[in-house]
Amino acid sequence: MEVNISDLTWVPFIYPRGGKSERTINAYVEALAIGAQFPPIKIQRVFNYAEGDQTTDLPAGRHGATIILDGIHRWFAFKESGIKKIPAVEWKDKPLDYEKNKTALLLEGAKCNISHGDRLNPGDKKRIARDIASTDPECTWTEEALAEKLGVIRQTVNTWISDIRARQRAGRDVIVIRLSWLGWTQEQIAQTIGTSQGRVAQIINNANFGEINNLLSQGRDMDYIAGHYHMDLALVWALRLEGKTDQEKFKELGWGLRTWDQWNFNECDERFGDDWPGRIPAQLIAHTLFYFTKPGDLILDPMAGGGIVPDVCLLFERKCQAFDLAVRDNRSEILCHHWDTRNWKWPITKKPDLIFFDPPYYIKKEKAYREKANENTPSISSYTKEEYERFLKGFFLLAHKNAKPTTSMAFLNADWRDFESTPASKEKPDKSITIFDYHRLLSKTGWEVTHRIECPLSSERLSGNQVQRMQDKRILGTVGRTLLIAKRS
């Protein structure tokens, strides 16, 4: 068949060489001028191609294109010669989903270029193998399959990509170790990472990180060790501190252990948790675990956010089940769950020893939380005051129903008052929600508050000019934040 030159698309990602050869194109142009005949190029119709056009033969919203798999130099030569049509054959006789078949398309183009035309050089083949391996953590494309497509032996491909595969295996092993330490069963881990339960058991049984102390004795820091093991920093610290007492861990981490009910931490420890709206200090979580749990206890984090609670549970050898609306690849321990007021569901079967509940502080950071949610599962920071209180009441009741007699609730929140442009004497109570409201809701839903611990926010987040304006208008700000500890009554 012949196709219009203008209907074809050159996709650089699919092109297997480092770049096109102007010398080859010029030679083909000269050959065309004297009537030379060329074999057909190879093409493929695709859809779900972001830069494609909407065509009538594709479902609504699916952008398509006809891309060139083999014959780029011939295509350019025909264009430069002013020829409108070019002979072509199609690889598959129906359109393919571009996003799902990018690698297969690339390898088909590479296979065509190992036997004719400007043949792929070893550098091109190595680049293709490494690009594919880097985007294939599940090892869908084996060394044998890549070797066949690229026209080399398996050992060559293994040499090219062995470092990538090693990192990927380490990454998977790290996830297994992390989830195991957080109390997940081998069956749960296998389902989460998509492997067999036997393989999970093998990884756990063969884990050996004894070199950490040797590296430390050589003067290596924890960041270096994390890179050495292709591991997150929180897990490296957990491995280093394994078997030490809670007090020893506080000392090793450089955290002063507070003896009173005033926990003032101005800064978050960047070693633990992700950058996330409403991020709280790891030291605050650690103190809660120290006073109200023991090693081996199960902690439930219903709104895990940046993963600070699981990280600290790793450090202090507590088990953890964590949930959030927003989940991501680097946090396998955080499962997606929507606390739906229309259909309340409790996501775990084992009753927790402690529930660490750090919900959005009413409408504070509403915009940031909204970006993490969607219209079907909105963040509670978008609720009205009545909806917000109704949500908390429903959650407290659900938690009470699914707790055991010894379960504790650690509820962290702050007063929200309409103070930003209002003098203190003119604030209206109906526009605020305070720690007294949270205390009332807990008491009404079967929880008895036993401790009130002040964990103030830093006042340094306000500039000198902002403070001056507040003073001039007699506006009373708030840096208060309170941790309420409650027992199931």
N, C-alpha and C positions, 0 to 999 in steps of 0.2 A: 504494500500500500504506500501511498504518498501522503504526507501531511504538510500543512502550511508551516513554513519556517517561523512565522510570527506567533504561532500557537504553542510553541515549545518553550520550556523554561529550563534554564541552567541553574541547578541548585549546588552551590559550592560545597555544602556538607556531603552531598552524594558523590561529588567528583573525587575519585580516589587519588589523584596526584596532588602534589604541592601547589601546582599552578599550570596554566595552559602554556603551550609552546608556540610563540609567534613564528618561529622558523618552520614548524610543521604546517601551520595554517597557510603561510605564504607558499610553501611547496604544493599544497593541495589546490590553492587558487590557480597557480600556474598549470597544474595538471588539468583542472576543469577547463581552462582556456583552450586547451588543445583536444578537448573531447573525451577526457578520461572518464571511466565509469567507476563508481565506488560502491562497496557493499552497503546495505541499509544500516542506518543507525538503530540503536535499541532504545525504546521509550517505555514509559509506564504512566497510565492515568492514575491520579491519586486524589483523595479528598482529605478534609481536615488539615489542609496545608494553609498556614496562616496568611501567606502572601498571595494565595490563589484568588481566582475570580469566582463569583457565584454563577454557576451554570445551570441550565434548565434540567439536566439529567441527574442532578444531585439533590438530596433532601434539603429542605429549608435550613439555612444557616451553615451548610457545609461547603466550604470553599475548596475548589478543585483546581488542578493544573495537570498538564502533561509534561512530565520531566524527562530529561535525557539521562539514560543510564550509561550508554556507550556511544561515542561518536561526536564528542564535543568539538574536536578539531575540524571534522567534516562539516558540522553545523555552522561554525564560524566561517569556514571557507565558502560555503554556499551563500551565506548572508553577504559576505564581502563581494561575491561575484554577481549579486543581484538576482539570484535564483529564488523564486517564491516557494517552491515545494521541494521536499527531500524524501527519498525512499526510507521507509522505516518499518520495523517489526516491533510488536508489543510483547513485553516479557510475559505478563499475565493478561488473560482476556477479559478481565473485569477490573474496575477501579479498586485500589487498595487504600486502606487507612494509613495516611502518611506517618502520623505520630506513632502508630503501632509497628510500622514496618521500616522505619528509617535505617536500622542496622542491616536488615536483609537487603534493602535497596542499595546501600553502600557496598555490601559484599558482592552483590551481583555485578555492579559496575567494576569492582576490582577484579573479579573473575574474568570478565571480558577483556581486561587490559593486561593480563599476564601472558596472552598468547599472540597478540597482534598489535599493530599501531605503535605508538610511543609506549612501550611496555613499562610497567611499574618498576621502579628501582627499589632496592632493599629499604632505603629510607622511607619511601612512600608506604611500603607494606608494613613496616614497623609502626609508623604513625597511625595507620588504620587499625592495626591490632591493639595498640595502646588506647586509642580513642574509644574503641568498642568495649574493651575490658573495663575502662574507667566508668562507663555508663551501664555496666552489666554486673551489679553486685551479687546477683543470684547465680552468676556463672552459667547463664542460659546458653551462651556460645562457648563451647569447650575449646581447648587448644587444638583438638583434632579437627573440629569444624572450621575453625579459623585457618588452620594450615591448609586444608583442602581448598578453600576459597581463594587463598592468597598464593597458592602454588609453591609452598615451602614445606619442610618437614616439621613435625610436631615439636621437636626439641628446639627449633629456631623460635617458634611462637612462644614456647615456655620461657626462653631466655629474654624475649622482648617484654613479657608481661608478668613475670614471676613476682616482681616487687609490688605490682598493683594487686595481684591476687593475694599476696601475703597480708597486705593492709586490710583487704576486704575480709579475709578470714579472721584477722585479729579483731576487726570491728564487730563481726558476728559473735566471736567468742566473748568479747567485752560485754555485749548485750546479755548474753547468757549468764555470765558471772554476776553482772549487776542485778538482773531480775532474780537470780537465785538468792543472792544476799538479801534482797527485799522480801523474801518469803514466798515467791511464786513457786508453784509446783512445776515439775518437769513437763507435765502435760500442757500446762498453760504456756510455758515458755516455747515449747515446740510449735504450738498453734500460732503464737505471736510472730515468730521469726520464720515460719514456714519450713521446718525441718522435722526429722523424726525424734521421738522421745529418746531413743537409744543414742542418737548423736548428741543430744543435750546432755545426757548422763556422761558420755565420754568426755565432753568439753569440761564439765564440772570436775570430774575425777582426775583429769590430767592437768588441771590448772596449776601452774607453778610460777610464783612471782617472788621467789626467794632472792632474786638478784637485786631487789629494791634496796636492801641494806648495804649490799656491796657498792651500788652506785652512789648511795649517800656517803659512804666512807671515802669514795673517790672525789667528793666535793660536788657531785651533781645535785642540782636543785630539783624540786618537784615538777616544775614545768618540763625540764629535760626528760625526767623519768616518764611523765605522761606521754610525751612524744615518742619515747623509746618503745613503749608498749602500745602505741596508738590507742590511748585510753583517755577518758575524761578525767579531769583533775580530782573531782570528788571521789571517784573510785580509787584512784591512786592513794589518796589520803586515808581512805577507809582500809585499804590493804596494809598501809604502813602502820596504822594504829590498831590493827586487829589484836584482840586479847587484852588490851589495856583497860584500866578502869575508866569510868566516865570522868573522874577528876583528872586522871593522867591525860586524857584526851583534851580537856579544856586547856591544860598547861601546854601541851604540844602544839595546839592550834594558836596559842597566843591570846586566848580569850580569858579575861578575868571572870571568875565565877562569882556572880552576885549572890549575896546571902540574904538580902532584904527584898521587899516587894516593890522595888523601884528599879526597872531594867532600862537603863538609858544607853542606847546604842545609836550614835549619830550617823554611822556609815554602814552600808552593806558590805559584807566580805565578798569580794569579787570572785573568790575561788569556788563559790557554791551558788547554784541557781543561775538562771538566765536573766538577761536584761528584759524586764517585763513591767507592764503598768502595775503600780502598787507593790513593787518588790519590797520584801521585808528582810531584816537582817537574819542571817543564819544563826547568830548568837541567841536571838529571841527564841527560835525553835529549839535550840540546844538546851536552853534553860528550862523550857517547858517539858522536854523529854526527861531531863535530869530529875526534876522535882515530882513529876506526876506519872512516870512510866519506869519500866526496868528493861534491860536487854531482853530481846526476844518478843516483846509486846507488839501487837498489831496496831498500827496507826492508820486511820482513814483520813485522806485529804480530799474533800469533795470538790474543791475548786483550786487545782494545783498550780495554775498559772505557769510561772517560770521554773517550777520543779524544785523549789528550795526545800520543801519538806522531805521529798524522797532523798535528796542529797544528804541532808542532815541525819535522816534515818540510817543511811548507809554508814555514816561516820560512827554513829552510836549503836550500831548493831540492833536496830529495831526493824521489824517488818513493816511494809507500807503498801497500801493500795491507794492509787491516786487517779483522779478523774478531772476532766475539764472539757469545756466546749471546743477549745482550740487545741488540736494535737499536731505534732510534727515529728519528722523522722528521727531527730536526735534525742527524743524522749520516749522510748518504747514503753517505759513504765507508766506513762500517763495515758489512760484510756479515755475515749470519747464518751461523755455522758451528759445528757440534758436533764436538768432538774425541772421537769415539766409540772407546773401547778395543776394542769388539767388531767394529768395521768402520772401521779407520783410513783416512781420505781426506785427500789433500793438495789444498788448494783453488785453487792457482794453477799455471800452466804455466811461467812464466818463473822461473828460479832466482834467488833473492834474493842481494844482496850482504851483507846483515846481517839476522839474525833477532833482534828485541828481544823477549825473552820474560820477562814479568813476571807469573807466575801468582799466585794466592792463596797467601799464606804459610802453608801447611798449613791448620789450622783457625782461624787468626786471622781475625776478621770473618766467621765462618761464617754467622751469621744474616743479615748484610747481603747476602752473596753469594747465599744461598739465595733471598732475595726477588727476585733478578734472574733466577733459573733456574726450572725446573719439574720435576715428577716424571719426565718423560720425558727431560729433558736436565739432569741435576743438576750443580751446581757441584762442582769437584774439592775444594773446601774441606769438603765433607761426607764425603770418603773417609776410611777408616781409614789408618793409617800405611802399611800394606802396599799398599793400593790406590793411595795417593798416589804412592809410590815406583814402583809398576808403571806408573802413568800417565806419569810423567816419563820413565821408561826407554823406553816405547813412543814418546813424542813425540820424544825425542832420536834414536832410531833412524829414525823417519820423516823427520825433518828432515835427517839425514845422507844418507839415500837421495835426497832431492830437492834437495840443495845442490850447488853447484859447488865445485871445489877451493879457490877463494879465499873462500868464504862464511865469515863470522864469526857466532858465537852470542854475544849479550850476554844473560846470564841474571842477573836480579835477584831476590834473595830474602834472607830473614833467618833466624837461628836460632829454632827454636821449642823451648822447654823448659817442663816442667811446674813453673814456679817460683812461681806466683801465691800458693800457700799452703804451699810446701814450703821449708824451710831448704836452702841450697845444698849442704850436706854430705849431705843425704838424698835429693837428686834421683836418679831412676832413668833410666839411658840409654835404656831401651826405650820411654820415654814422650816422647822428644825426637827432633827431626830438625834437623840442623845443616848449615852450609855445607860441612862435610866430606863429608856424605852426598851433597850435590848434586855436589860435585867428583868423587866416586867414580862416580856415575851417568854423568856426562859422559864420563869416561875410559873407562868400559866400553862406551860406545855409539859410539866412534869420534871423539870430540872431544878435542882437546888444549888444556888451559887454559893461556893465555899471560899473563893479567893478573888480579890480584885487587885490586879497587878498593873501598875502604871508603866507604860512603855512609850514615853513621849517622842513625838516627831521632832526633827531638828528645826530650830527657828532660823537657822542660817540660810534656808531656802528663800527668804525674803530679803530684798535689797534694802539698803539704807533709805533710799527715796520712798519705797513702799511703806516702810515702817513710819517714816515721818508723816506721810499722808494719812496713815491710820491714826496716828496720835493727834493730828490736827482735827480730824473728824470724830475723835473719840470712839473709834472702831476697835472692838476687842476681838483679836484673832484667836485662833485655837491651835495649839500644838499638842493637845492631849490625845492620847491613844491608850486604850485599856484592854487588857487581857482578862476576861472573865473565865474562871474555872468552875464548872458545875458538875455535880454528881447526879446520876439518875435516881430520882426519888420515887 
